Amino acid sequence: MNIAFIGYGQVGSALADQLQRRGHTVTLAAHNPESDSVKAALLRNPSLQVAAPKAAVAAAEVVFIATPYAAAAEALAGVVDELAGKILVDCTNPVGPGLSHGLGSAQSGSERMQAQLPTTQVVKAFTIYGFENFENNVFPGHNTKPVMMFCGRDAGAKAKVAGLIAQLDWEPLDVGGL
Ligand SMILES: NC(=O)c1ccc[n+]([C@@H]2O[C@H](COP(=O)([O-])OP(=O)(O)OC[C@H]3O[C@@H](n4cnc5c(N)ncnc54)[C@H](OP(=O)(O)O)[C@@H]3O)[C@@H](O)[C@H]2O)c1
């Protein structure tokens, strides 16, 4: 599957690396191809591709967003048309002051993202663990897989993301809507 990443820092580069190792073609949708985070992601996995955001998203079936929440709306605004009809995996957390919910718990970050992208299917996943667990989710001494919760409005999109979650050796758990 062609997969693009908007944001490839601690979270994005770990997931991009793991998905490429499972056989996917993974492209960094690079707003700045010279940035330290592009260089670090390529150092970790030289098989990752790099392209401009519009081209990377246009060629992808599934797109991950793993920017700071505050940067997400602006990053997505440039690829709204390219995202139409596609799946967007939202890895962002809207964190407010003192680790409060950045939207005052009035709305989830993914609901707001979905409202910005009405023709895209947003699926929330990969937010409930620290990035170290995306680099390595093996827990020696335990005989169960760690659970990865996900949610979204579209059953087909959720099934596809659940498949990716399972490929990454998590137990997918559908927790409903956004
Ligand atoms: N860290 C964790 O353990 C963890 C766990 C779960 C969820 N999260 C959530 O995951 C998201 C990413 O966290 P992180 O720790 O991976 O952050 P990070 O290491 O700081 O990486 C942020 C990434 O976003 C990119 N970015 C920043 N501003 C951008 C913009 N305007 N347009 C496009 N790309 C932009 C950066 O690219 P450049 O460097 O090229 O600017 C960088 O690749 C956050 O929403 C966070 O709340 C974090």
The ligand as a Tripos MOL2 file, in Angstrom:
@<TRIPOS>MOLECULE
LIG
   48    52     1     0     0
SMALL
NO_CHARGES

@<TRIPOS>ATOM
      1 N1          5.6650   11.9840   21.3770 N.am      1 LIG1
      2 C1          4.8090   11.0160   21.7370 C.2       1 LIG1
      3 O1          5.1580   10.0830   22.4640 O.2       1 LIG1
      4 C2          3.3900   11.0610   21.2160 C.ar      1 LIG1
      5 C3          2.5640    9.9310   21.3870 C.ar      1 LIG1
      6 C4          1.2890    9.9180   20.8490 C.ar      1 LIG1
      7 C5          0.8340   11.0210   20.1330 C.ar      1 LIG1
      8 N2          1.6310   12.1140   19.9910 N.ar      1 LIG1
      9 C6          1.1350   13.2450   19.1840 C.3       1 LIG1
     10 O2          1.7420   13.0550   17.9060 O.3       1 LIG1
     11 C7          1.9970   14.3240   17.2950 C.3       1 LIG1
     12 C8          3.4730   14.4160   16.9220 C.3       1 LIG1
     13 O3          4.2520   14.3140   18.0910 O.3       1 LIG1
     14 P1          5.8290   14.0890   17.9830 P.3       1 LIG1
     15 O4          6.3130   13.8710   19.3560 O.co2     1 LIG1
     16 O5          6.1250   13.0710   16.9270 O.co2     1 LIG1
     17 O6          6.2920   15.5280   17.4450 O.3       1 LIG1
     18 P2          7.7040   15.9490   16.8300 P.3       1 LIG1
     19 O7          8.7260   14.9310   17.1110 O.co2     1 LIG1
     20 O8          7.9310   17.3560   17.2670 O.co2     1 LIG1
     21 O9          7.4250   15.9340   15.2390 O.3       1 LIG1
     22 C9          6.5330   16.8600   14.6660 C.3       1 LIG1
     23 C10         6.5470   16.6860   13.1520 C.3       1 LIG1
     24 O10         5.5770   17.6120   12.6060 O.3       1 LIG1
     25 C11         6.1700   18.3180   11.5220 C.3       1 LIG1
     26 N3          5.5560   19.6550   11.4410 N.ar      1 LIG1
     27 C12         5.5780   20.6420   12.3640 C.ar      1 LIG1
     28 N4          4.8970   21.7050   11.9170 N.ar      1 LIG1
     29 C13         4.4410   21.4000   10.6730 C.ar      1 LIG1
     30 C14         3.6750   22.0760    9.6920 C.ar      1 LIG1
     31 N5          3.2090   23.3240    9.8920 N.pl3     1 LIG1
     32 N6          3.4070   21.4290    8.5280 N.ar      1 LIG1
     33 C15         3.8560   20.1790    8.2980 C.ar      1 LIG1
     34 N7          4.5790   19.4650    9.2050 N.ar      1 LIG1
     35 C16         4.8690   20.0790   10.3690 C.ar      1 LIG1
     36 C17         7.6490   18.3880   11.8420 C.3       1 LIG1
     37 O11         8.3540   18.5280   10.6310 O.3       1 LIG1
     38 P3          9.5990   19.5150   10.5010 P.3       1 LIG1
     39 O12        10.5570   19.1560   11.5920 O.co2     1 LIG1
     40 O13        10.1000   19.2380    9.1330 O.co2     1 LIG1
     41 O14         9.0280   20.9010   10.6750 O.co2     1 LIG1
     42 C18         7.8790   17.0100   12.4880 C.3       1 LIG1
     43 O15         8.1520   16.0530   11.4780 O.3       1 LIG1
     44 C19         1.5400   15.3810   18.3170 C.3       1 LIG1
     45 O16         0.2460   15.8250   17.9780 O.3       1 LIG1
     46 C20         1.5370   14.6190   19.6330 C.3       1 LIG1
     47 O17         0.6050   15.1530   20.5590 O.3       1 LIG1
     48 C21         2.8980   12.1540   20.5130 C.ar      1 LIG1
@<TRIPOS>BOND
     1     1     2 1
     2     2     3 2
     3     2     4 1
     4     4     5 ar
     5     4    48 ar
     6     5     6 ar
     7     6     7 ar
     8     7     8 ar
     9     8     9 1
    10     8    48 ar
    11     9    10 1
    12     9    46 1
    13    10    11 1
    14    11    12 1
    15    11    44 1
    16    12    13 1
    17    13    14 1
    18    14    15 2
    19    14    16 1
    20    14    17 1
    21    17    18 1
    22    18    19 2
    23    18    20 1
    24    18    21 1
    25    21    22 1
    26    22    23 1
    27    23    24 1
    28    23    42 1
    29    24    25 1
    30    25    26 1
    31    25    36 1
    32    26    27 ar
    33    26    35 ar
    34    27    28 ar
    35    28    29 ar
    36    29    30 ar
    37    29    35 ar
    38    30    31 1
    39    30    32 ar
    40    32    33 ar
    41    33    34 ar
    42    34    35 ar
    43    36    37 1
    44    36    42 1
    45    37    38 1
    46    38    39 2
    47    38    40 1
    48    38    41 1
    49    42    43 1
    50    44    45 1
    51    44    46 1
    52    46    47 1
@<TRIPOS>SUBSTRUCTURE
     1 LIG1         1 GROUP 0 **** ****
